[in-house]
Amino acid sequence: MTICVVDDEPPIMQLCVKVLETHGHVVDGYTRGDEVLARLEAAPADLLVVDYRMPGLNGLELVRRARRLRPGIRVVMITGHGTPEVVHAAEAAGVDGVLLKPFTPSELAGAVARALRPSPGPRAAG
């Protein structure tokens, strides 16, 4: 599977890339939302791992724009702000999973595996 990770904190982005590569995925890492959108314009990806709070283009807007470019893309949102409002906003945007920071490598791998499972019904619009 091809995964794009975007987090404005390079150490977190790099950790996610490393963990997902060890699980056999092809992973590209980014620190800005506009970078990953440019990447998605050029080539498809199976899944995005997106930070909720980033400067400029926030995670929810990034999900909306990414889904316009690649309607079937799966999304796992990571956040250090796990309030019910944030989780509800992420679910309303149609993300396939929410992962709260700090998370372990196995929690990240599990969230990605669940998000990549085929869904039985139509996908939610973002």
Order of alpha helices (4+ residues) and beta strands (2+ residues): beta-alpha-beta-alpha-beta-alpha-beta-alpha-beta-alpha
